[in-house]
Amino acid sequence: GGRRERDGGARPLPFTGFRLQKVLRESAREKTLFLHGKVNESSGDGQDAVVILEKTPFQVGQVAQLLAGSPELQLQLSNDIYSNYHLAPPPQLSGVKATVVFPATAKHLQKYGCQELHMVEESGEDYTNITLPYLEAQSLSIQWVYNILDKKAEAERIVYENPDPSDGFVLLPDLKGPEAGTRSLPAPAAA
């Protein structure tokens, strides 16, 4: 899996028959939903998949279309000069981004699930002897990084590349960011 297709055309999911097993995490603030499902069950025991659904951000150039004409509004609350409505946007303005992790491993299910956070203070020696070996044992594959660096995937998304052998890096738009351009660009760099 290091290839990436981006022609904008409709593509089928890489599996069939998503059966929800568990909502791994949800965030109303970030407008995301992380789902664990069983797929391809018709051809055997099935496999695990993670699907992340995220409401796409507004595109400034298209926002005027939301209120043009007579939009479908349902009044939720009215108080003096303030009113809240539920607005049903047209399909082209109500996109949902779906990120698929397939096949998903137990580590993926853990990564995308709810996790308790703890603050730990440790010495450099404890980090070297305890924490670092644990992190290395738990880490997910970073093959996707090498696929980018070797231009086997996402080469068309590279915004900037410094090929210097010691200080070089590649800059790409963050997958969580807007696809519309580089005006406001959340971007990870890989060196």
DOVOPA-63184 format. One record per residue (C-alpha): x negated, y, z negated; residue in one letter. Coordinates in steps of 0.05 Angstrom, whole numbers, plus 5000, padded with zeros to 4 digits. Example, Ala and Ser with C-alpha at 12.3 -4.5 7.8 and 13.67 -1.06 7.14 Angstrom:
[[4754 4910 4844] 'A'],
[[4727 4979 4857] 'S'],
***
This chain:
[[5000 5000 5000] 'G'],
[[4958 5060 5017] 'G'],
[[4998 5087 5075] 'R'],
[[5046 5144 5073] 'R'],
[[5097 5162 5125] 'E'],
[[5125 5232 5129] 'R'],
[[5166 5241 5191] 'D'],
[[5227 5266 5152] 'G'],
[[5271 5213 5183] 'G'],
[[5316 5165 5145] 'A'],
[[5280 5104 5118] 'R'],
[[5307 5044 5080] 'P'],
[[5283 5031 5010] 'L'],
[[5227 4979 5007] 'P'],
[[5274 4930 4973] 'F'],
[[5347 4908 4972] 'T'],
[[5400 4906 4918] 'G'],
[[5378 4951 4861] 'F'],
[[5411 4925 4797] 'R'],
[[5402 4972 4738] 'L'],
[[5368 4940 4679] 'Q'],
[[5355 5001 4636] 'K'],
[[5351 5077 4636] 'V'],
[[5278 5085 4616] 'L'],
[[5282 5160 4604] 'R'],
[[5326 5220 4621] 'E'],
[[5315 5294 4616] 'S'],
[[5372 5344 4626] 'A'],
[[5321 5401 4622] 'R'],
[[5277 5372 4678] 'E'],
[[5337 5343 4714] 'K'],
[[5305 5274 4720] 'T'],
[[5326 5203 4708] 'L'],
[[5278 5144 4704] 'F'],
[[5310 5077 4720] 'L'],
[[5286 5005 4715] 'H'],
[[5320 4957 4762] 'G'],
[[5316 4886 4789] 'K'],
[[5312 4882 4864] 'V'],
[[5308 4829 4919] 'N'],
[[5347 4780 4875] 'E'],
[[5381 4748 4935] 'S'],
[[5313 4719 4956] 'S'],
[[5294 4690 4888] 'G'],
[[5283 4713 4817] 'D'],
[[5278 4786 4837] 'G'],
[[5225 4837 4823] 'Q'],
[[5220 4899 4779] 'D'],
[[5225 4969 4808] 'A'],
[[5224 5038 4778] 'V'],
[[5264 5093 4812] 'V'],
[[5256 5164 4789] 'I'],
[[5312 5211 4810] 'L'],
[[5300 5285 4807] 'E'],
[[5345 5342 4829] 'K'],
[[5308 5384 4879] 'T'],
[[5295 5458 4864] 'P'],
[[5332 5514 4899] 'F'],
[[5301 5539 4964] 'Q'],
[[5306 5615 4962] 'V'],
[[5319 5619 5037] 'G'],
[[5381 5575 5031] 'Q'],
[[5411 5601 4966] 'V'],
[[5456 5651 5002] 'A'],
[[5492 5592 5035] 'Q'],
[[5516 5570 4966] 'L'],
[[5562 5629 4957] 'L'],
[[5577 5645 5030] 'A'],
[[5649 5638 5054] 'G'],
[[5694 5604 5002] 'S'],
[[5652 5557 4960] 'P'],
[[5687 5502 4921] 'E'],
[[5686 5527 4849] 'L'],
[[5718 5497 4787] 'Q'],
[[5725 5544 4728] 'L'],
[[5692 5515 4665] 'Q'],
[[5696 5575 4618] 'L'],
[[5717 5647 4621] 'S'],
[[5703 5699 4567] 'N'],
[[5710 5773 4582] 'D'],
[[5664 5789 4641] 'I'],
[[5627 5722 4637] 'Y'],
[[5651 5659 4674] 'S'],
[[5620 5590 4683] 'N'],
[[5638 5549 4744] 'Y'],
[[5621 5481 4771] 'H'],
[[5597 5491 4842] 'L'],
[[5597 5433 4891] 'A'],
[[5542 5451 4941] 'P'],
[[5542 5426 5012] 'P'],
[[5500 5362 5024] 'P'],
[[5440 5400 5054] 'Q'],
[[5434 5440 4989] 'L'],
[[5445 5384 4939] 'S'],
[[5384 5340 4950] 'G'],
[[5357 5289 4901] 'V'],
[[5285 5267 4906] 'K'],
[[5275 5192 4895] 'A'],
[[5206 5166 4876] 'T'],
[[5200 5091 4881] 'V'],
[[5149 5048 4844] 'V'],
[[5153 4979 4874] 'F'],
[[5135 4927 4854] 'P'],
[[5132 4955 4783] 'A'],
[[5090 4922 4729] 'T'],
[[5101 4921 4654] 'A'],
[[5051 4979 4649] 'K'],
[[5095 5020 4697] 'H'],
[[5157 5005 4655] 'L'],
[[5119 5028 4592] 'Q'],
[[5091 5090 4627] 'K'],
[[5159 5115 4650] 'Y'],
[[5197 5096 4586] 'G'],
[[5208 5140 4525] 'C'],
[[5147 5142 4482] 'Q'],
[[5135 5166 4411] 'E'],
[[5081 5218 4406] 'L'],
[[5031 5219 4348] 'H'],
[[4976 5267 4330] 'M'],
[[4911 5231 4314] 'V'],
[[4845 5261 4289] 'E'],
[[4784 5219 4304] 'E'],
[[4709 5224 4304] 'S'],
[[4668 5217 4368] 'G'],
[[4646 5149 4344] 'E'],
[[4718 5126 4334] 'D'],
[[4736 5151 4403] 'Y'],
[[4677 5113 4435] 'T'],
[[4688 5049 4395] 'N'],
[[4764 5046 4389] 'I'],
[[4803 5094 4433] 'T'],
[[4763 5092 4498] 'L'],
[[4762 5015 4503] 'P'],
[[4838 5015 4490] 'Y'],
[[4851 5068 4544] 'L'],
[[4807 5031 4594] 'E'],
[[4844 4966 4580] 'A'],
[[4913 4999 4588] 'Q'],
[[4899 5041 4649] 'S'],
[[4939 5034 4713] 'L'],
[[4906 5026 4780] 'S'],
[[4878 5090 4809] 'I'],
[[4874 5061 4879] 'Q'],
[[4922 5116 4901] 'W'],
[[4866 5167 4886] 'V'],
[[4816 5129 4929] 'Y'],
[[4868 5124 4985] 'N'],
[[4872 5201 4985] 'I'],
[[4797 5211 4981] 'L'],
[[4786 5161 5038] 'D'],
[[4844 5193 5077] 'K'],
[[4881 5127 5081] 'K'],
[[4943 5163 5052] 'A'],
[[4969 5234 5047] 'E'],
[[4914 5263 5092] 'A'],
[[4966 5310 5124] 'E'],
[[4981 5339 5055] 'R'],
[[4910 5362 5041] 'I'],
[[4910 5437 5028] 'V'],
[[4835 5445 5018] 'Y'],
[[4775 5399 5017] 'E'],
[[4704 5413 4993] 'N'],
[[4661 5356 5019] 'P'],
[[4600 5371 4975] 'D'],
[[4574 5304 4950] 'P'],
[[4564 5327 4878] 'S'],
[[4617 5381 4868] 'D'],
[[4667 5364 4923] 'G'],
[[4742 5357 4913] 'F'],
[[4808 5350 4951] 'V'],
[[4868 5394 4936] 'L'],
[[4939 5371 4950] 'L'],
[[5008 5397 4929] 'P'],
[[5035 5361 4868] 'D'],
[[5089 5309 4886] 'L'],
[[5132 5341 4832] 'K'],
[[5127 5410 4865] 'G'],
[[5165 5442 4922] 'P'],
[[5154 5412 4992] 'E'],
[[5169 5478 5026] 'A'],
[[5099 5506 5028] 'G'],
[[5041 5532 4987] 'T'],
[[5070 5597 4960] 'R'],
[[5077 5570 4889] 'S'],
[[5032 5510 4890] 'L'],
[[5026 5462 4831] 'P'],
[[4967 5421 4855] 'A'],
[[4923 5367 4826] 'P'],
[[4851 5364 4850] 'A'],
[[4813 5299 4858] 'A'],
[[4737 5298 4855] 'A'],
***
